[in-house]
């Protein structure tokens, strides 16, 4: 068969395959890729498409809450993290991101965020207990770093310092201290760089600050 004839016969098949809708898992993964590329609205669209197939997963989808935050949809972020609290009651990070969304939402402030701050008990990850106290206004910033450095070395120490500097950076940003925020976010994204999800969030935040 002539090559051109063969290509013409295969063309409709290729178009059909290209237009095949993505699986829910592929939509979820593409949402993550969009998020880490700084394409937050595209990430939200993919997450929404995934949740249209699995609506029961909506309260669990904290990643969409992060995308709302970085897209500037703070009220939606507040709602997402409040719903996540119903299915994950022991996660300090959920309380912190809820705080950050409340601060930036319409009529938001640090004082309002502290009044609405979600109490968390039972998160044993270091140094998140100290980070929770920091955002609540009951613990000093130094305690976060002290806890992160205690009884840890190597990759374990690096990971704890990545979290410590990420949340210190976000804390100072919420308070309007851009200089301290930039210092800590830079450390989380570079010196203590980690490739897990929140480590990559630190890198996304660092790139946004650089812009």
Z-matrix of the N, CA and C atoms (Angstrom, degrees):
N
C 1 1.472
C 2 1.525 1 109.23
N 3 1.318 2 115.81 1 137.19
C 4 1.448 3 120.53 2 179.73
C 5 1.532 4 109.57 3 -62.04
N 6 1.338 5 117.12 4 140.45
C 7 1.459 6 121.92 5 -175.60
C 8 1.523 7 111.75 6 -58.25
N 9 1.326 8 117.87 7 -42.50
C 10 1.461 9 120.69 8 -179.29
C 11 1.523 10 111.10 9 -63.21
N 12 1.339 11 116.18 10 -40.32
C 13 1.463 12 120.51 11 178.15
C 14 1.513 13 110.66 12 -62.75
N 15 1.335 14 116.40 13 -42.47
C 16 1.462 15 121.24 14 179.14
C 17 1.517 16 111.04 15 -62.17
N 18 1.330 17 117.05 16 -43.59
C 19 1.458 18 120.73 17 -179.82
C 20 1.522 19 111.29 18 -63.53
N 21 1.323 20 116.01 19 -39.06
C 22 1.466 21 119.58 20 179.18
C 23 1.519 22 111.23 21 -65.95
N 24 1.330 23 116.60 22 -35.54
C 25 1.459 24 120.82 23 178.22
C 26 1.523 25 111.60 24 -69.17
N 27 1.339 26 116.58 25 -35.05
C 28 1.467 27 121.41 26 -177.18
C 29 1.522 28 112.58 27 -83.10
N 30 1.307 29 118.17 28 -19.84
C 31 1.465 30 121.54 29 -174.90
C 32 1.516 31 113.39 30 -55.31
N 33 1.353 32 120.01 31 -47.11
C 34 1.475 33 118.64 32 179.41
C 35 1.517 34 113.19 33 -61.72
N 36 1.341 35 116.28 34 -33.25
C 37 1.469 36 119.95 35 177.68
C 38 1.519 37 110.01 36 -66.40
N 39 1.328 38 117.18 37 -43.50
C 40 1.468 39 120.92 38 -179.90
C 41 1.518 40 110.96 39 -62.46
N 42 1.344 41 116.76 40 -41.66
C 43 1.470 42 120.42 41 179.31
C 44 1.515 43 110.27 42 -64.46
N 45 1.332 44 116.05 43 -40.86
C 46 1.462 45 120.11 44 179.24
C 47 1.513 46 111.58 45 -62.03
N 48 1.332 47 116.85 46 -43.04
C 49 1.465 48 120.92 47 179.62
C 50 1.520 49 110.70 48 -65.74
N 51 1.325 50 116.74 49 -39.28
C 52 1.470 51 120.46 50 -179.24
C 53 1.514 52 111.24 51 -65.14
N 54 1.354 53 115.72 52 -30.72
C 55 1.454 54 119.65 53 -177.51
C 56 1.518 55 112.70 54 -91.94
N 57 1.321 56 117.29 55 -0.71
C 58 1.464 57 121.16 56 179.53
C 59 1.527 58 109.38 57 -61.29
N 60 1.330 59 118.67 58 126.88
C 61 1.465 60 119.41 59 -178.75
C 62 1.526 61 111.82 60 -63.99
N 63 1.318 62 114.88 61 146.36
C 64 1.457 63 119.95 62 179.72
C 65 1.527 64 110.32 63 -68.89
N 66 1.317 65 115.56 64 149.34
C 67 1.453 66 120.31 65 174.59
C 68 1.529 67 108.96 66 -69.71
N 69 1.345 68 118.49 67 158.92
C 70 1.467 69 119.80 68 176.55
C 71 1.524 70 112.85 69 -54.47
N 72 1.334 71 116.79 70 -41.49
C 73 1.470 72 119.78 71 179.46
C 74 1.525 73 111.12 72 -63.07
N 75 1.340 74 116.38 73 -38.65
C 76 1.462 75 120.16 74 179.14
C 77 1.523 76 111.12 75 -68.83
N 78 1.341 77 116.77 76 -36.59
C 79 1.458 78 120.20 77 176.06
C 80 1.523 79 111.12 78 -63.00
N 81 1.327 80 115.88 79 -43.16
C 82 1.465 81 120.87 80 178.23
C 83 1.526 82 110.71 81 -60.64
N 84 1.330 83 115.84 82 -46.64
C 85 1.460 84 120.19 83 -179.05
C 86 1.526 85 111.10 84 -65.48
N 87 1.335 86 116.68 85 -41.58
C 88 1.466 87 118.81 86 178.80
C 89 1.524 88 110.55 87 -65.08
N 90 1.352 89 116.19 88 -33.78
C 91 1.457 90 119.37 89 175.61
C 92 1.515 91 111.43 90 -59.73
N 93 1.336 92 116.41 91 -43.89
C 94 1.468 93 120.14 92 177.40
C 95 1.526 94 110.48 93 -61.39
N 96 1.333 95 115.95 94 -43.87
C 97 1.470 96 119.48 95 -178.61
C 98 1.525 97 110.96 96 -64.02
N 99 1.326 98 116.57 97 -40.53
C 100 1.460 99 119.31 98 176.34
C 101 1.529 100 110.82 99 -62.61
N 102 1.324 101 116.32 100 -42.90
C 103 1.459 102 119.74 101 -179.74
C 104 1.522 103 111.23 102 -58.80
N 105 1.321 104 116.70 103 -49.52
C 106 1.461 105 119.94 104 -177.00
C 107 1.527 106 112.45 105 -70.01
N 108 1.340 107 116.39 106 -17.60
C 109 1.465 108 120.39 107 174.75
C 110 1.525 109 111.66 108 -88.48
N 111 1.340 110 116.52 109 1.30
C 112 1.457 111 120.24 110 179.51
C 113 1.519 112 113.76 111 81.27
N 114 1.332 113 117.33 112 14.52
C 115 1.465 114 122.03 113 179.02
C 116 1.531 115 108.16 114 -100.41
N 117 1.320 116 115.74 115 78.97
C 118 1.462 117 120.55 116 -167.73
C 119 1.527 118 113.15 117 -74.56
N 120 1.312 119 118.01 118 -38.66
C 121 1.459 120 119.60 119 177.59
C 122 1.520 121 110.88 120 -65.47
N 123 1.328 122 117.02 121 -38.29
C 124 1.466 123 120.64 122 176.76
C 125 1.524 124 110.75 123 -65.36
N 126 1.337 125 116.36 124 -38.03
C 127 1.466 126 120.32 125 177.39
C 128 1.523 127 110.34 126 -62.60
N 129 1.326 128 116.43 127 -44.73
C 130 1.462 129 120.57 128 179.57
C 131 1.523 130 110.50 129 -61.34
N 132 1.324 131 117.25 130 -42.12
C 133 1.471 132 121.21 131 179.29
C 134 1.520 133 110.84 132 -60.11
N 135 1.335 134 116.90 133 -41.93
C 136 1.463 135 120.15 134 178.71
C 137 1.527 136 111.17 135 -68.37
N 138 1.316 137 116.94 136 -42.14
C 139 1.463 138 119.42 137 178.26
C 140 1.528 139 110.98 138 -63.49
N 141 1.325 140 116.76 139 -39.92
C 142 1.466 141 120.34 140 178.58
C 143 1.528 142 110.53 141 -63.68
N 144 1.338 143 116.40 142 -39.36
C 145 1.469 144 120.08 143 179.04
C 146 1.527 145 110.41 144 -65.83
N 147 1.324 146 116.04 145 -40.07
C 148 1.466 147 120.54 146 176.56
C 149 1.530 148 110.44 147 -62.07
N 150 1.327 149 116.71 148 -44.58
C 151 1.465 150 121.34 149 -177.39
C 152 1.525 151 112.54 150 -73.30
N 153 1.321 152 116.71 151 -20.13
C 154 1.463 153 119.09 152 173.66
C 155 1.521 154 110.65 153 -65.37
N 156 1.327 155 116.01 154 -28.94
C 157 1.471 156 121.48 155 177.14
C 158 1.525 157 110.52 156 -84.17
N 159 1.329 158 116.09 157 -37.76
C 160 1.468 159 121.50 158 -177.95
C 161 1.534 160 110.19 159 -123.55
N 162 1.320 161 118.72 160 68.41
C 163 1.473 162 120.61 161 -175.66
C 164 1.520 163 114.07 162 -60.36
N 165 1.320 164 117.83 163 -26.44
C 166 1.466 165 120.48 164 179.28
C 167 1.525 166 111.93 165 -66.93
N 168 1.331 167 116.99 166 -17.23
C 169 1.462 168 120.65 167 179.56
C 170 1.530 169 112.34 168 -83.14
N 171 1.329 170 118.03 169 -7.16
C 172 1.465 171 120.79 170 -174.30
C 173 1.531 172 113.74 171 -54.95
N 174 1.351 173 119.99 172 -45.78
C 175 1.465 174 118.17 173 179.94
C 176 1.531 175 113.66 174 -64.54
N 177 1.313 176 116.12 175 -24.86
C 178 1.469 177 120.29 176 -178.33
C 179 1.534 178 112.36 177 -80.16
N 180 1.329 179 117.19 178 -11.99
C 181 1.467 180 120.06 179 -166.11
C 182 1.523 181 111.79 180 -86.87
N 183 1.335 182 115.63 181 70.45
C 184 1.459 183 120.62 182 178.42
C 185 1.530 184 112.07 183 -63.85
N 186 1.349 185 116.57 184 -25.55
C 187 1.467 186 118.45 185 178.71
C 188 1.525 187 111.06 186 -62.04
N 189 1.340 188 116.65 187 -35.67
C 190 1.460 189 119.26 188 176.95
C 191 1.530 190 109.90 189 -66.13
N 192 1.327 191 117.18 190 -34.03
C 193 1.460 192 120.16 191 176.28
C 194 1.519 193 111.57 192 -61.34
N 195 1.334 194 116.91 193 -42.14
C 196 1.467 195 120.10 194 177.13
C 197 1.532 196 110.48 195 -63.66
N 198 1.323 197 116.03 196 -41.80
C 199 1.463 198 119.53 197 179.49
C 200 1.529 199 110.57 198 -63.49
N 201 1.334 200 116.97 199 -39.57
C 202 1.467 201 119.84 200 175.99
C 203 1.527 202 110.55 201 -59.69
N 204 1.328 203 116.52 202 -43.34
C 205 1.464 204 120.28 203 -178.89
C 206 1.533 205 110.56 204 -59.22
N 207 1.332 206 115.78 205 -50.26
C 208 1.462 207 118.89 206 -176.02
C 209 1.521 208 112.61 207 -74.10
N 210 1.325 209 117.37 208 -20.75
C 211 1.463 210 120.43 209 174.92
C 212 1.520 211 112.00 210 -83.06
N 213 1.347 212 116.82 211 -7.98
C 214 1.460 213 120.55 212 -179.15
C 215 1.514 214 113.90 213 85.00
N 216 1.338 215 117.39 214 11.19
C 217 1.470 216 121.56 215 176.77
C 218 1.531 217 109.03 216 -91.75
N 219 1.317 218 115.61 217 68.98
C 220 1.467 219 120.47 218 -169.12
C 221 1.525 220 113.39 219 -68.14
N 222 1.326 221 118.08 220 -37.09
C 223 1.461 222 119.83 221 178.48
C 224 1.524 223 111.04 222 -63.42
N 225 1.323 224 116.29 223 -40.01
C 226 1.465 225 120.07 224 176.52
C 227 1.530 226 110.31 225 -66.85
N 228 1.324 227 116.34 226 -35.34
C 229 1.456 228 119.94 227 176.18
C 230 1.515 229 111.49 228 -63.24
N 231 1.331 230 116.54 229 -43.79
C 232 1.468 231 120.89 230 177.07
C 233 1.527 232 109.79 231 -56.50
N 234 1.324 233 116.67 232 -48.21
C 235 1.467 234 120.70 233 -178.75
C 236 1.521 235 111.62 234 -63.44
N 237 1.342 236 116.83 235 -39.89
C 238 1.468 237 120.22 236 -179.39
C 239 1.529 238 110.91 237 -63.93
N 240 1.317 239 116.89 238 -45.45
C 241 1.463 240 119.11 239 -178.18
C 242 1.530 241 111.95 240 -72.22
N 243 1.312 242 117.47 241 -29.19
C 244 1.462 243 119.52 242 174.72
C 245 1.527 244 110.69 243 -67.97
N 246 1.324 245 117.20 244 -38.93
C 247 1.466 246 119.73 245 177.82
C 248 1.533 247 110.61 246 -70.69
N 249 1.333 248 116.43 247 -34.50
C 250 1.468 249 119.40 248 178.67
C 251 1.529 250 110.99 249 -64.89
N 252 1.321 251 116.40 250 -33.24
C 253 1.463 252 120.28 251 179.12
C 254 1.526 253 111.69 252 -59.53
N 255 1.321 254 117.25 253 -28.61
C 256 1.463 255 121.62 254 -179.27
C 257 1.525 256 112.08 255 -69.17
N 258 1.346 257 116.66 256 -25.56
C 259 1.467 258 120.08 257 -177.59
C 260 1.527 259 112.64 258 -111.96
N 261 1.326 260 116.82 259 -5.44
C 262 1.470 261 120.98 260 -178.49
C 263 1.526 262 107.64 261 -148.50
N 264 1.308 263 116.02 262 84.07
C 265 1.466 264 121.49 263 -168.34
C 266 1.534 265 114.13 264 -85.60
N 267 1.315 266 117.75 265 -3.63
C 268 1.467 267 119.72 266 -173.23
C 269 1.531 268 112.61 267 -119.89
N 270 1.320 269 117.17 268 29.34
C 271 1.464 270 121.69 269 -174.01
C 272 1.528 271 110.49 270 -111.80
N 273 1.328 272 115.88 271 106.48
C 274 1.465 273 121.11 272 178.57
C 275 1.518 274 111.18 273 -59.08
N 276 1.319 275 117.10 274 -38.26
C 277 1.463 276 119.58 275 -177.56
C 278 1.524 277 111.68 276 -60.94
N 279 1.317 278 117.25 277 -36.37
C 280 1.464 279 120.06 278 177.64
C 281 1.529 280 110.30 279 -61.60
N 282 1.332 281 116.76 280 -43.62
C 283 1.466 282 120.68 281 178.60
C 284 1.529 283 111.15 282 -63.14
N 285 1.334 284 116.37 283 -40.21
C 286 1.466 285 120.49 284 -178.17
C 287 1.530 286 111.42 285 -66.78
N 288 1.326 287 117.25 286 -44.66
C 289 1.464 288 119.26 287 -179.08
C 290 1.524 289 111.12 288 -70.05
N 291 1.325 290 117.07 289 -31.36
C 292 1.463 291 120.34 290 172.21
C 293 1.532 292 109.17 291 -61.51
N 294 1.325 293 116.95 292 -46.49
C 295 1.462 294 123.39 293 176.84
C 296 1.532 295 110.17 294 -54.14
N 297 1.335 296 116.11 295 -49.57
C 298 1.460 297 120.61 296 -176.02
C 299 1.525 298 111.45 297 -63.45
N 300 1.331 299 117.04 298 -37.54
C 301 1.461 300 120.23 299 177.61
C 302 1.528 301 111.33 300 -68.54
N 303 1.337 302 116.86 301 -40.72
C 304 1.463 303 120.37 302 179.30
C 305 1.530 304 110.22 303 -62.50
N 306 1.317 305 117.54 304 -41.33
C 307 1.468 306 121.33 305 179.69
C 308 1.530 307 110.88 306 -57.99
N 309 1.333 308 116.70 307 -41.95
C 310 1.460 309 120.32 308 -173.38
C 311 1.526 310 113.86 309 -93.40
N 312 1.326 311 117.28 310 -9.80
C 313 1.464 312 119.99 311 179.30
C 314 1.530 313 110.08 312 -67.96
N 315 1.319 314 116.34 313 167.45
C 316 1.461 315 120.95 314 178.88
C 317 1.530 316 109.74 315 -57.07
N 318 1.328 317 115.61 316 131.94
C 319 1.471 318 122.27 317 -177.99
C 320 1.525 319 112.33 318 63.64
N 321 1.320 320 116.43 319 22.16
C 322 1.458 321 120.13 320 -179.81
C 323 1.515 322 112.83 321 -85.58
N 324 1.317 323 115.87 322 162.62
C 325 1.460 324 122.49 323 177.50
C 326 1.517 325 108.00 324 -165.50
N 327 1.326 326 115.81 325 166.05
C 328 1.463 327 120.48 326 176.32
C 329 1.524 328 109.56 327 -62.21
N 330 1.326 329 116.77 328 -41.13
C 331 1.466 330 120.51 329 -179.12
C 332 1.526 331 110.59 330 -61.82
N 333 1.314 332 116.76 331 -44.33
C 334 1.465 333 120.81 332 178.87
C 335 1.527 334 110.41 333 -64.12
N 336 1.332 335 116.77 334 -41.78
C 337 1.462 336 120.67 335 -179.71
C 338 1.524 337 111.10 336 -63.72
N 339 1.327 338 117.27 337 -36.66
C 340 1.472 339 119.83 338 178.92
C 341 1.526 340 111.37 339 -70.00
N 342 1.324 341 116.54 340 -34.87
C 343 1.462 342 119.37 341 177.88
C 344 1.526 343 110.81 342 -66.42
N 345 1.334 344 116.17 343 -31.39
C 346 1.458 345 121.15 344 -178.19
C 347 1.535 346 112.15 345 -99.21
N 348 1.328 347 116.25 346 6.63
C 349 1.469 348 119.89 347 -173.26
C 350 1.527 349 110.74 348 -61.44
N 351 1.318 350 115.67 349 134.14
C 352 1.460 351 121.63 350 -175.47
C 353 1.521 352 109.90 351 -80.32
N 354 1.328 353 119.14 352 121.86
C 355 1.468 354 120.97 353 176.53
C 356 1.526 355 110.60 354 -71.69
N 357 1.312 356 115.93 355 135.87
C 358 1.468 357 121.18 356 -178.45
C 359 1.524 358 108.91 357 -128.62
N 360 1.309 359 115.37 358 133.51
C 361 1.467 360 121.54 359 175.15
C 362 1.525 361 107.76 360 -130.85
N 363 1.328 362 115.98 361 135.08
C 364 1.457 363 119.24 362 171.50
C 365 1.510 364 116.21 363 103.25
N 366 1.338 365 118.80 364 0.82
C 367 1.460 366 120.14 365 175.79
C 368 1.526 367 107.58 366 -83.27
N 369 1.331 368 116.38 367 108.31
C 370 1.463 369 121.31 368 -173.44
C 371 1.527 370 113.06 369 -91.70
N 372 1.310 371 118.21 370 0.79
C 373 1.462 372 120.48 371 -179.12
C 374 1.529 373 110.37 372 -70.22
N 375 1.302 374 115.24 373 134.60
C 376 1.473 375 121.81 374 -179.74
C 377 1.526 376 108.11 375 -91.27
N 378 1.335 377 117.55 376 133.59
C 379 1.465 378 130.97 377 3.93
C 380 1.537 379 112.28 378 -108.16
N 381 1.332 380 117.28 379 46.08
C 382 1.463 381 119.57 380 -170.07
C 383 1.529 382 113.67 381 -73.18
N 384 1.321 383 117.46 382 -28.81
C 385 1.468 384 118.55 383 175.34
C 386 1.518 385 110.02 384 -61.28
N 387 1.327 386 116.49 385 -42.58
C 388 1.459 387 121.31 386 179.40
C 389 1.535 388 111.00 387 -70.23
N 390 1.346 389 116.43 388 -34.18
C 391 1.461 390 119.62 389 176.92
C 392 1.529 391 110.43 390 -65.73
N 393 1.320 392 116.74 391 -38.11
C 394 1.465 393 120.34 392 178.20
C 395 1.531 394 110.24 393 -62.59
N 396 1.325 395 116.65 394 -44.65
C 397 1.468 396 120.41 395 178.64
C 398 1.524 397 111.06 396 -63.19
N 399 1.325 398 116.47 397 -36.24
C 400 1.465 399 121.02 398 178.56
C 401 1.527 400 110.55 399 -60.50
N 402 1.323 401 117.05 400 -51.70
C 403 1.459 402 120.12 401 -178.38
C 404 1.521 403 111.73 402 -67.99
N 405 1.335 404 116.27 403 -30.44
C 406 1.464 405 119.75 404 177.84
C 407 1.517 406 112.08 405 -71.74
N 408 1.341 407 117.24 406 -16.12
C 409 1.454 408 121.54 407 -178.04
C 410 1.503 409 113.41 408 85.74
N 411 1.333 410 116.96 409 15.86
C 412 1.463 411 121.27 410 -178.31
C 413 1.524 412 113.76 411 -111.82
N 414 1.336 413 117.00 412 -0.53
C 415 1.461 414 120.43 413 -179.34
C 416 1.509 415 111.06 414 -139.46
N 417 1.338 416 118.24 415 150.79
C 418 1.470 417 121.79 416 -177.21
C 419 1.523 418 112.14 417 -84.29
N 420 1.328 419 117.52 418 155.66
C 421 1.465 420 120.92 419 177.72
C 422 1.532 421 112.74 420 -58.48
N 423 1.328 422 116.36 421 -35.29
C 424 1.461 423 120.14 422 -177.35
C 425 1.524 424 111.89 423 -60.40
N 426 1.320 425 116.68 424 -31.08
C 427 1.460 426 120.16 425 -177.39
C 428 1.526 427 111.43 426 -65.67
N 429 1.327 428 117.19 427 -29.80
C 430 1.463 429 121.14 428 179.75
C 431 1.526 430 110.00 429 -65.54
N 432 1.325 431 116.84 430 -47.16
C 433 1.462 432 120.41 431 179.92
C 434 1.528 433 111.70 432 -70.07
N 435 1.321 434 116.97 433 -38.75
C 436 1.466 435 120.68 434 178.85
C 437 1.524 436 110.38 435 -59.91
N 438 1.314 437 116.82 436 -45.62
C 439 1.464 438 120.88 437 179.33
C 440 1.519 439 111.11 438 -64.80
N 441 1.334 440 117.13 439 -39.55
C 442 1.465 441 121.24 440 -178.35
C 443 1.524 442 111.83 441 -64.40
N 444 1.329 443 117.06 442 -33.85
C 445 1.462 444 121.39 443 -175.72
C 446 1.529 445 113.52 444 -86.88
N 447 1.319 446 117.39 445 -16.13
C 448 1.468 447 120.83 446 -173.62
C 449 1.527 448 111.49 447 -74.19
N 450 1.318 449 115.91 448 132.03
C 451 1.468 450 122.41 449 171.87
C 452 1.525 451 113.37 450 54.05
N 453 1.319 452 116.50 451 39.22
C 454 1.462 453 120.06 452 179.84
C 455 1.522 454 109.38 453 -142.82
N 456 1.318 455 115.47 454 150.87
C 457 1.462 456 120.42 455 176.82
C 458 1.523 457 109.14 456 -152.71
N 459 1.323 458 115.72 457 168.30
C 460 1.454 459 121.28 458 176.72
C 461 1.516 460 113.39 459 59.83
N 462 1.337 461 115.17 460 -139.65
C 463 1.458 462 121.43 461 -177.37
C 464 1.526 463 112.00 462 -63.52
N 465 1.322 464 116.16 463 -33.61
C 466 1.459 465 121.23 464 178.91
C 467 1.534 466 110.07 465 -63.24
N 468 1.315 467 116.61 466 -44.99
C 469 1.466 468 121.45 467 177.56
C 470 1.526 469 110.65 468 -63.74
N 471 1.307 470 115.51 469 -44.51
C 472 1.467 471 120.26 470 179.86
C 473 1.526 472 110.72 471 -59.29
N 474 1.310 473 116.92 472 -42.80
C 475 1.456 474 121.20 473 -179.81
C 476 1.527 475 111.26 474 -63.13
N 477 1.328 476 116.41 475 -44.92
C 478 1.459 477 119.95 476 -179.61
C 479 1.521 478 111.90 477 -65.56
N 480 1.319 479 116.70 478 -35.38
C 481 1.461 480 119.82 479 177.89
C 482 1.524 481 111.61 480 -73.18
N 483 1.324 482 116.70 481 -30.72
C 484 1.465 483 119.96 482 174.25
C 485 1.527 484 109.56 483 -60.11
N 486 1.328 485 116.69 484 -49.11
C 487 1.466 486 120.95 485 178.11
C 488 1.527 487 111.34 486 -62.91
N 489 1.329 488 115.87 487 -43.86
C 490 1.470 489 119.64 488 -177.94
C 491 1.521 490 110.97 489 -59.32
N 492 1.327 491 116.26 490 -49.41
C 493 1.467 492 119.22 491 -176.97
C 494 1.529 493 111.73 492 -71.50
N 495 1.326 494 117.98 493 -33.62
C 496 1.472 495 119.56 494 176.07
C 497 1.524 496 110.25 495 -59.48
N 498 1.334 497 116.54 496 -50.07
C 499 1.464 498 118.41 497 -174.88
C 500 1.526 499 112.70 498 -76.78
N 501 1.317 500 117.54 499 -27.35
C 502 1.460 501 118.89 500 170.89
C 503 1.531 502 110.23 501 -66.23
N 504 1.324 503 116.34 502 -41.62
C 505 1.456 504 120.17 503 178.13
C 506 1.515 505 112.59 504 -62.13
N 507 1.332 506 116.14 505 -43.26
C 508 1.458 507 120.33 506 178.69
C 509 1.533 508 111.28 507 -67.08
N 510 1.331 509 115.90 508 -36.22
C 511 1.467 510 120.90 509 178.43
C 512 1.533 511 110.45 510 -62.66
N 513 1.322 512 116.40 511 -50.04
C 514 1.464 513 119.35 512 -178.76
C 515 1.529 514 111.50 513 -66.86
N 516 1.317 515 116.97 514 -32.31
C 517 1.454 516 119.31 515 176.38
C 518 1.524 517 110.48 516 -64.68
N 519 1.333 518 116.95 517 -41.60
C 520 1.470 519 120.90 518 178.28
C 521 1.524 520 110.85 519 -62.25
N 522 1.344 521 115.93 520 -33.53
C 523 1.459 522 120.50 521 179.65
C 524 1.527 523 112.63 522 -82.39
N 525 1.324 524 117.40 523 -7.03
C 526 1.455 525 120.92 524 178.50
C 527 1.513 526 114.65 525 88.12
N 528 1.337 527 117.73 526 12.83
C 529 1.463 528 121.38 527 178.90
C 530 1.527 529 108.20 528 -95.90
N 531 1.317 530 116.10 529 86.22
C 532 1.462 531 120.54 530 -174.04
C 533 1.523 532 113.15 531 -66.67
N 534 1.319 533 117.46 532 -33.07
C 535 1.468 534 119.93 533 -178.09
C 536 1.523 535 110.90 534 -65.84
N 537 1.333 536 117.06 535 -49.85
C 538 1.467 537 119.87 536 178.91
C 539 1.519 538 110.95 537 -66.48
N 540 1.326 539 116.21 538 -37.72
C 541 1.458 540 119.77 539 178.83
C 542 1.523 541 110.68 540 -60.62
N 543 1.313 542 116.90 541 -46.54
C 544 1.465 543 121.26 542 -178.79
C 545 1.521 544 111.42 543 -61.61
N 546 1.322 545 116.88 544 -39.50
C 547 1.468 546 120.88 545 179.55
C 548 1.515 547 111.00 546 -60.66
N 549 1.324 548 116.67 547 -48.36
C 550 1.463 549 120.17 548 -176.57
C 551 1.525 550 112.14 549 -72.25
N 552 1.323 551 118.25 550 -40.83
C 553 1.463 552 120.36 551 178.88
C 554 1.525 553 110.31 552 -62.68
N 555 1.325 554 116.82 553 -40.11
C 556 1.469 555 120.72 554 178.18
C 557 1.522 556 110.81 555 -61.24
N 558 1.327 557 117.20 556 -43.87
C 559 1.463 558 120.48 557 178.81
C 560 1.525 559 111.27 558 -62.96
N 561 1.332 560 116.96 559 -41.91
C 562 1.468 561 120.64 560 179.92
C 563 1.526 562 111.33 561 -64.48
N 564 1.320 563 116.68 562 -35.00
C 565 1.461 564 121.20 563 -174.54
C 566 1.525 565 113.89 564 -89.45
N 567 1.331 566 117.26 565 -16.75
C 568 1.474 567 119.69 566 -175.05
C 569 1.521 568 111.89 567 -123.51
N 570 1.305 569 117.56 568 -74.95
C 571 1.469 570 120.90 569 -176.46
C 572 1.527 571 112.11 570 -57.11
N 573 1.319 572 117.14 571 -41.19
C 574 1.468 573 121.74 572 -177.94
C 575 1.527 574 111.03 573 -112.85
N 576 1.308 575 115.96 574 33.78
C 577 1.460 576 123.42 575 -177.57
C 578 1.526 577 111.65 576 -57.33
N 579 1.328 578 116.16 577 132.56
C 580 1.459 579 122.94 578 175.05
C 581 1.531 580 108.27 579 -129.29
N 582 1.337 581 115.42 580 152.01
C 583 1.460 582 119.79 581 -175.46
C 584 1.520 583 113.78 582 -97.85
N 585 1.335 584 118.23 583 2.74
C 586 1.462 585 118.96 584 175.80
C 587 1.526 586 109.36 585 -75.12
N 588 1.346 587 116.44 586 179.39
C 589 1.464 588 120.60 587 -170.11
C 590 1.526 589 112.10 588 -58.16
N 591 1.338 590 117.24 589 -50.93
C 592 1.462 591 118.67 590 -176.52
C 593 1.522 592 111.51 591 -73.07
N 594 1.315 593 117.14 592 -27.97
C 595 1.452 594 119.21 593 172.60
C 596 1.516 595 111.11 594 -61.71
N 597 1.329 596 116.13 595 -40.37
C 598 1.460 597 120.22 596 177.43
C 599 1.533 598 111.50 597 -71.15
N 600 1.327 599 116.95 598 -30.19
C 601 1.473 600 119.59 599 173.90
C 602 1.527 601 109.67 600 -60.24
N 603 1.331 602 116.46 601 -42.52
C 604 1.467 603 120.27 602 177.14
C 605 1.523 604 110.87 603 -58.93
N 606 1.330 605 116.67 604 -39.22
C 607 1.461 606 120.18 605 179.73
C 608 1.525 607 111.44 606 -69.19
N 609 1.329 608 116.42 607 -39.01
C 610 1.468 609 120.21 608 175.84
C 611 1.527 610 109.87 609 -60.81
N 612 1.324 611 116.00 610 -46.11
C 613 1.464 612 120.70 611 -178.50
C 614 1.535 613 110.39 612 -62.82
N 615 1.300 614 116.06 613 -41.30
C 616 1.462 615 121.25 614 179.70
C 617 1.536 616 110.51 615 -61.58
N 618 1.325 617 117.25 616 -42.48
C 619 1.463 618 120.98 617 179.16
C 620 1.528 619 110.97 618 -65.29
N 621 1.315 620 115.87 619 -39.23
C 622 1.465 621 119.16 620 178.77
C 623 1.520 622 111.02 621 -65.02
N 624 1.325 623 116.88 622 -39.79
C 625 1.468 624 120.43 623 178.71
C 626 1.527 625 109.90 624 -65.13
N 627 1.328 626 116.33 625 -36.91
C 628 1.470 627 120.64 626 -178.85
C 629 1.529 628 111.43 627 -64.69
N 630 1.335 629 115.95 628 -28.09
C 631 1.468 630 119.72 629 178.48
C 632 1.521 631 111.73 630 -73.93
